[in-house]
Amino acid sequence: MNVVTAARGVAAALSLIMAVYLAVDGAHRPANLFLWPDVAVAVFLAVAAALPARRARAALIFAFGWSGGVLTTSVFGYVVRGEFAWPNFGLVLVSVGMAVLLAVTGERERHGGAARGDG
């Protein structure tokens, strides 16, 4: 399985997690400052996962980067209240990790490093 295929699966899973969270946890209330950024996370990840191969890598990097930013802000929203959101932090790590992995492997493929075996 290649990195883009794995990233599509991770993006689809994170998109589903966000959609369920928005629907079940009452996060869809209008006073939620994260409502629209969270909706954007779910939509960007779902769309990026469904794009054709030529566009998928760049879109996935953007979607995971967006997700990492929104979720990091959420984590620190809890920190300033003296709490810590471990599930959100886990999603941050996954999002940032996937964006980095996609970028690094994309550079290797672009420069032929993956074929030669060097980094």
Secondary structure, 3 states (H helix, E strand, C coil): CCHHHHHHHHHHHHHHHHHHHHHHCCCCCCCCCCHHHHHHHHHHHHHHHHCCHHHHHHHHHHHHHHHHHHHHHHHHHHHCCCCCCHHHHHHHHHHHHHHHHHHHHHHHHHCCHHHHCCC
